Amino acid sequence: MSKQERQYERPSDSLRPTFGPRFGRGPGGGGPGARMAMPVEKAKDFKGSLRRLVRYLKSRWPRLLAVLCMAVGSSVFTVFTPKVMGTATNILATGFSARLHGESGAAIDFARLAQVLLMLGGLYVCSALLRYAQEYLMAGLAQGIVYELRQQVSKKLSRLPLRFFDGRTHGELLSRVTNDVDNLAGTLQQSITQIMDATVMLIGVTVMMLTISPILTLLCVITLSLNLFITRPIIKRSREYFRQQQRTLGQLNGHVEEMLTGHMVVKAFGREAQSVAEFEESNSRLCDVGWRAQFISGTIMPLMMLVNNIDYVVICVVGSVLITRRAMTIGDLQAFIQYSRQFSRPIQEIAGIANILQSTVASAERVFELLDEEEEIPDPQEAKVIAAPQGEIRFENVAFSYNKHEPLISDMNLVAKPGQTVAIVGPTGAGKTTLVNLLMRFYEVDAGRITVDGVNIADLRRGDLRSMFGMVLQDTWLFSGTIRENIAYGRDDVTDEEIVAAAKAAWADNFIRTLPNGYDTVLNEDVSNISQGQKQLLCIARAILANPSMLILDEATSNVDTRTEVRIQQVMLQLMKGRTSFVIAHRLSTIRNADVILVMNEGRLVEKGKHEELLAKGGFYAELYNSQFGYVLSQSAAG
């Protein structure tokens, strides 16, 4: 499967309702048959997930019972209307028949006819009012369930460990939190109300048809069976084409997104022709399978209409024969024809609801999977508090691994004294960032312990622990808002003067004032209206303003130019005075003045000391340093 397919062929892509408005045409046309042909995701454990979803309904059983009663009442009123209309027809037919036969005093009983018509209008009004109240209550019930699920998901995400987020793509999480919950909101109400309505209507219509004529009812059942026999193979075939359509659409969308996001690279390497050719191939394939899917599913409705029309003719002929034999009245035939038109609708609805229910339960299952994820270890009930952090940090026999079968850190021991600047260096994958993750309790140690001022960090609340640190990471994070708000993030009691002072300290004030609205410039959603280096400066200003007890700098100057880097380092030196600081760096020139340098390789602490000491040893650090600067020094000597 290609990258585009993996990216776009997500379960949520098929979690859109495949059943259109009530008695209407579904998306893509083709009527009910097309809706039944559209592919939907199926739940892995349908029964288990459905039972769990029903629990949310049980807690709201009074409202659900009221909805059920209104559905029954509304459907009963609707079911009786053809019978009442048939009575009105009989009154007219009796009056006209009497006149035709020349009966004395023969006339249409307009008084009774008016009563029947008033009753008919009352039935329609009562049915509409009950349907309105049903939809109103059901909307509140469905949204209440979705509100509760959103609350649970939001709280759950705040309790999940970083391991969970590292092991999943952002798209997958967003799909579960937004698409699946939204799909639940959109289909839950539709599923429940239509199941109730269709069931009551099917039972009611069947009973009324049997009371009028069992013979004609049998003809309707035979017609329905014929419909199912004809449409089943067509639905099966069109469903496969719809799957191919979804798959091809995913490939096409993935290709378009890649070409749009990487259009500069495409142009730079002259790949426009290949890109257009790939697009045309996918587009042509999508056109072909889309045409086949729509055409084949579109044949279902004409075939169903043909069979229904034949059924209509047969009912009219047989009913007319029964009328001539006085086995039924004209009004009864009229009512039965209306019932026969309604007879197939509930069955078609239930078939469509089966798809909706599969989609609803599949979405619910994916949300439940998220709610069932293992949470991080809860904070201790009687947590310790470090009122005035000094900044002494110790790793004592610490062991950790992301994968239990592949140990990363084993028997790690180190001490960071208050006010020291501790630099952590090493090749990619050596475990540098892992140390910071353990220190911040983003991950829990497998063995040993980490202490701050002699207190085990496991005995602290995570919020209290993390509030003692300020972080500037290589991957900048800014939210959609003003620059002023981004710098002040994390502090409520801050003045404009303090924000400007922090920006000046980070060498960000100058470029901020050149922007159209200065500190009130709004950063767009993807923060593309400023450069990567400017983002880094704002993050540094934010850390300066936070004024933490300890600092963590993970390649904090990696995205700025050399001249700005020198200036920021001077600011950082002032900021780190009196604070215990951990500095992760790949450019070893930035950590020469560190109090202690920890050299890591393959999860182990292989060397420790000052810059000059480590160079004099000629060990792994010296090898790293010379690999960066040896070529430059040799070129200078040769010159």
N, C-alpha and C positions, 0 to 999 in steps of 0.2 A: 504493500500500500504506500502510495506516495506521501510526501510531506503535506501536500494540499489536502489529500483525503483525510489524513490523520487530524489535521487542524480543523476541518469543517464538518467531517462526518461524525459529529458528536451526537450523543443521545438527545440533547436538547433541541437539535435542529429538526427533529421529527416530532417534537412534543407540542406541536401546534394543533389546535382543535381541528379534526378532520370532518366535522359534521357542521354544516352551515346553519343559518337561522332556521327557526322552526318551519318545517314544510317548505323550505327554500332550497335554492341550489347551492351546493357546496363550493368551496374555493376550487377554481380550475374548471368549473362547469361539469356537465354530465349528470347532474341530479344525484339522487341517493346512491345510485350504483357507483358513481365516481367517488363519493365519500367513503363507501365501504372498500373501494379498491386502494385508496391511499394508504401507504405503509405507516404504521405507528410503532414506537418502541414498546416492547413487552417487558413487564416486570420479571425479575428473576424469581422472586417468591411472591406471586400474586396474592395468594390467600393470606399469608402472614402480613404482608404490607397492608392489605385491605382491612384485616382485623384491627391492625394498629390505627389505621385512619378512622375506622368506625368508633374507636375509643374517644376521639375528639368530638364525635357526634353524640355519644352517650352522655357526655357532660352537659350537653345542650338539648336534652331530650324533650323538655317542655315546648321549646320553640319548634323542634323537629316534628313533634306530634301535632302542633297547630298547623304546620305546613302540610302535613299529610292529610289532615281533616279538610283543609281548604282545597287541596288537590282533588280529593274524592268529591267534595261538594261541587267544585267547578266542572269536573268531568261528568258528574251525574247530570247536572243541568244541561251541559252540552249534548249528552247522549239523548235526553228526552226531547230536545227541540225538533228533530225530524218527525218523531211520533206525533207531537202536537201539531206540526205543520201538516202532517197527513190528515189529522182530524179536521183542520180547516179546509183542506182540499175535499174531503168527504162531504162537508156541509155544502160546499159549492156544487159538487157533483150531484148530490141528492136533490138540491133545488132545481138545477138545470134538467135533470132527468125527469123530475115530476112535471115540469113545464112541457118537455118534449112529448110526454105521454098524455098531456091534456088533463091532468088531474085538477079537479076544482080546488081553488084556494091554494094552489101550489105556489110557493115563493121561497126564496132563500132566507134562511133564518139569520138575518144580519145581527140580531142581538147576541145570539150564541156565537156567531162568527167573531164579533167584536170581543167577546169574553176570551175566546181562544187566542185571538191575536194579542190581546193584552197579556195573557198568560205567556205567550211566546216571547213577547218583548221583555217581560219580567224575568224569564229564564235566561235570556241573553244578557240582561243587565246584571243579574245575580252572578252568572258565570264570569263576567268580566270583572266584577268587583272582587270576587274570591280569587281570581287569577292575579289581579293587581296586588292584593294583600299577600298572596302566596309568594310572589316574586319579591315583594318588599321584605318579608320576613326571611326568605331564603338568602337574599343578598346580604342581610345583616349576619345571618348564621355563617355563611361561607367566608365572609370577610373577617368575622371573629376568629374562625379557625386559622385562616392565613395570617392574621395579626399575631395570634399566639405562636404559630410556627416561626414567623419572622423574629419575634422576641427570643424564642429559644435558640434559633440559629445565631442571632447576634451575640447572645450571652455565651453560647458554645464556642464561637470563634475566639472570644477573649480568653477562654480557658484552655485552648488547644496549644500544645507546645510548638516551638519553632520547627521541630522535626516534621510535623504534619505539613506545614506550609512549604518546606524545602522539598518534600517528596511529591508535590503536585503543582501543576501549572496554574497560573493565575486564571487562564481561560476556563479550566475545569471548575475551579472554586466559584468563579463568577457565574458560571452556568448553573451551578446548584443553588447558589444564594439568590440569583435573580430570575433566570429563565424558568427553573423548575418551580420555584415558589409562585412566580407569576402565572405559570401554566396551571398550577393548582387553583389559584384565585379565579382564573378564567373558566376552568372546566368543572370545578366541584359543584358550583351552583347549577350549571347546565346539566350535569350528570344526574344529580339527585332529583331535580324537578322533572326532567324528562322521563326518568325511570318511573316516578310516581304517576305522572300524567299518562304515559303510554300504557302502563299496566292497567290502570283503572279504565281507560278508554277501550282497551282491547276486550276486557271482561264485559264492560257495559254494552259495547256494540254487539258482541257475540250473543249476549243474552237477548237483546232487543231483536236481533235478526232471527233468532230461534223462535221467539214469541210470534213473529209475523209469519215466517214460512221456513220450516226445516229443509224443504226441498231446495229453495233458492240459497239457503245458507250452505248446503252441501256443494252447490255449484261454485260459490265463492271460494270455499276451501280448496276445491280442485283447481281453480284458476290460480290461487296463490301458490299451490304446489308446483304448477306448471311454470310460474314466474321464477321460482327458486331453481328449478331444474334448468331453465334456459340461462339464467344470469350467473350461476355459480362458476362454470368454466371461464366465462368472460372476465369475471372479477378476478379469478385466480391468475389469468394471463396478464391482465392490465396491472395487477399489483406488482408483478416482477418488473414491468416497464417503469412504474413509478419509482421503484427502488433504484433502478439504473439512472433515472432522471435526477434523484436526490444525490446519488454518488457523483454523477457527472457535473452537477451544479456545484458540489463541493470542490471538485477539481478546478472548475472555471473560476470560482470565487477566490480560491487560494492563489491561482496564477495571477489574477488581476491585482490582488493585494500585494503580492511580492513584487510585481512589476511597478506598481505605483510607489511603494515604499523605497524601492531600490532603483528608481528610474535614472538617477545620476550614474550609478554603476553600470546599468544596462547601456546607456549612451556612451559612457567612457570606453567600454569594451566592444562597442559596435554590435550589440546583440539584438538590435531592434527587429531585424528581419526574422530571427529565430523566435523572438517573443511573439510577434504577430502571427507567425505560422502556428505556434503552439496554441495561441488563443483561437485561431480560426478552426483548428482541428477539434478542440474541446467544444467550441460553440456549435460546430456542425454536428458533432455527436449529440450534444444536448438538444439541438433542434430535432434530430431524427428520433431519439427516444421519447422526447416530449410529445412529438406529433403522434407517435404510436400509442403512448399512454393515454393521451386525451381522446384520440379517435376511438380506440377500443373501448375505453370506459364510456365514451359518448354514445356507443351503440346500445348500451344497457337501457337507457331511458326510452328510446323509440320502441324497443322490443317489449318493455314493460307496458308502454302505452298501447301497443298493438294487442297484447293479451288482455289488458284491462278493457279495451274497447270491445273486443270479442265477448268478454264476460258481460259487458253492459248490454250488448245486443241480445245475448242469450237470456239474460235476466228479464229484459223487456218482453221478449217473445214468450218465454215461459210464464212470466207474470201476467201478460195479456190473456194467455190461455186460461190461467187460474181465475182471472177476473170474469171471463165469459162463463166459466163454470161456477161463478159466485163463491169461489174458494178464498178470495181476498178482494179487498176494495181498491179503488184507484188510489186513495190516500195511503193505504198500506204499501202499494207498489212504489209510490213516490218516496215514502219514508225508507223503504228497503234499498232503493237505488242510492239514496244519500248515505245509508249505512254501509253499503258495499263500497262506496268511494272512500269512506272513512276506515274501512276494515284493514286495508293494507298499510295505512299510514302508521299506526302504532307499531306494527311489525318492522317497518322500515326504520322507524325511530329507534327501536330497541337494537336493531342491527348496527345503526350508527352509534348508539350509546355504548355498545360493546367496545368500539374503537376509542371513544372518549374515555371510557372507564379504564381501559388499558393504559392510555396516556396519563390519566390522573394518577393511577396507582404507581406507574413507573416513576413519575415525578416525585410522588410522596416517598417512594422507596429510596430514591437518591438523596432526598432531604433527611430521611431517617438514618441512612448510612452515615451522613455527616454528624447527626446528633449522637450516634452510637460510638463515634471515635473516642479513643482513649485520651483522657484529659491529662494535663500536667499535674504534678503532685501539688495538692492544695497547700496554701500557706498554713503555718502552724497556728493553732488556736491562741496560744500565749506567745506571740512572737516577741523577740528581743528588739530593742531599739538602740541605735547608735546616735546619741544626741548631738555629739560634736565629733564628726569623723576626722581622724588624724591621717589615715591613708596608708596604714601598714597592711600589706596584702601578702598572704602566704598560700602557696600550693603545697600540700603535704601528701605525698604518695598518691597523686591523682592519676587515675586510669580512665580512659574514655575511648569509645569507638562508635562510629555511626552505624556500622554493621558488625554484629557480634562475632561474625566469622573473620573479620579483618580489623584487628586492633590498630588504633591510630596513636593514642597516647598511653604510655605505661610508666608507672612509678615516677611521675613528674614532681620535682621538688624545686621550689624557688621562693625567694623572699624579695619583696619590693618595700623598701623602707619609706617612711613618710617623706614626701617632697622629692623623691627620686624620679628621674625620667628613665623609664625602662623601654629600650628599643627591642623589638622582636623582628628578626630577619631570618631568611631562609628561602629556598626555592618554592615554587608553586606547589601546593598540596602538602607542605611540611607540617601544617597544623597551627599556623600563626593566628588566623582568625578564629580557629576553634578555641584557643585559650581565652579570647575575648568573649566568645559565646558562653563558655563555662563560667567565666567571671560574672557575667550579667545574668546568669541562670536562664539563658535562652535554651540551654541544654543542661541536663543533670549529669553529674559525674557518676561513673560506674563504680568507682572505688576511691578511697581517700577523702579529703575535704579541702575546701578553700575557705580562708578566714579573712575578715576585714577587721582590723584592730582587735584581733583575738576572738572575734565572734564568727562562728560557722555561718556562712551565708544561707545555709539551709534553715537556720533558725530565724531568719529575717523575712519579712514580707517582701515579695518581689518589687512592689511599688516603692517601698522604702529603700531597698538596695539600689534600684536603678536611678532613683532621684539623686543619689550621691555622685553619679557619673554624668559627664557630658561627652557626647559622641559626635565625631565628624567622620563620615565614611566616604570611601571612594565612590560608591554609588549614591549620588545626591538624590534627596527626596524633598520636593517642594510641592505644595498643594495649590489648587486654583484659588487665588486670592491676591491681595495686594502684597507688595514687597514688605511693607510695614508689618503686616500680619504674619508673614512668613518668618521674619527676623524675631518677632515677639513670641513665636510659637513656644509653648511650654512655660510661659510666665504671664500671669494675669496683672500683677501690680507693676507695670512698666510705663515709663513716660516716653514721650517722643524724643526728649534729649538723650535718654539712655539708648534708644534705638539708633539714633544718629551716631552716638559715640561708639557703639559696637560696630557699626558699619565702617566708620573711619578707621578703627583699629584693625579691621579686616581688609582694608584698602578697597572697600566696595562703595564708599560714599561718592567717589568721583563718577563712576559709571552710572550709578543710580540717578544722580542729578542730571545726567545727559538724556535720560529717558523722558518721553513726552510728559508724563505725570509724576515724575520723581518717585518718591516713596509710596505714592498712591497708584503707581502703575500696576495694573491687574495682570498677573501671570495667567496665560491661557491654560487649557486643560492639560496639555502635554508639555507645558513650560517650554515651548519652542520659540518664544519671542525674546529669549536671552540665550547667550552662548553657554556651553558646558562649563567653561572656566568661571563665568559670572555666577552660575548656580553654586559652584563650589565656594565662592567667596561669601555668598549669602548663608550657606550652611555654617561656615566658620564664624560669621557674625552672630548667628543664632547661638552657637556654642559659647562665644564670648559673653553674650548677654545673659545666658543661663547661670554663669558664675558658679560652676559645680565644685565639689570638694576634690574630685578626681577626674581625669581626662582619659579618653580613648580616642586616638587618632589613627584611622586605618587608611593609609595612603591619602591623607587629607589634602595634599597639594598636587595630586597626580594630574589634575586637569588644568593647571595654570601654567603660564609661561615662566621661564627661568627667572626673569627679573622680578615678577610678582611673587614667585616662590621664595626668593631671598627675603623680600619684605615681609611676607607672611610668617616666615620662620622667625624673624625678629619679634613679631607680635606674639607668636606662639611661645617663644622663650619667656616673654614677660608674663603670658597667661599661665605658663606651667610652673612659675616660681611659687614654691610653697605647696604645690599640689603634686600628688603622685600621678604620674602620667605614663600611659602605655602607648607607644608609637610603633605601628606596623609600617614597614617601608621596604620597597624593592630598590629604590634609588639610595644606595648606601651613603651617598654624600650628605644626605639630609639628617643622618643620625650620628655624626661624628662626635657631637658634644653630649651624647647621652651618658648618664651616670653608670649605666650598666647595659650591655648588649647581650641579649639571649639569642643564641644561634640554634635554630631548629632544623632538623632533617628527619623526614619519615616519622614524625610524631615524637621524636626524642630531642631532649636538650643536649646538644653535642658540645657546645662551647659557651662560655660565659666570661664577661670581662669588659674592659674599656676598649675603645677603638684601637689605640696604639698597642695595647697588650695582645689583642687578638691578631693584629697584623704581625707582631713579632713572633708569635707562635708558629705562623706559617701553616695553619690548619685550614679547616673548611671555610671559615670566615675570610681568611686571606685569599683563598681560591675564588670565592664569590666576588670579593672586592677587585681582585686583579682581572677577573673576567669582564668587569665593567669598565675599568680604567686602564688596564694594562696596555691595550692597543693605543689609546690616546697618549700614554706616557712614552711608549716606544716610538711613536711617530714624532713626538716632541723632541726626544733625544736624537733621533735621526736627522731632524731639521737643524 
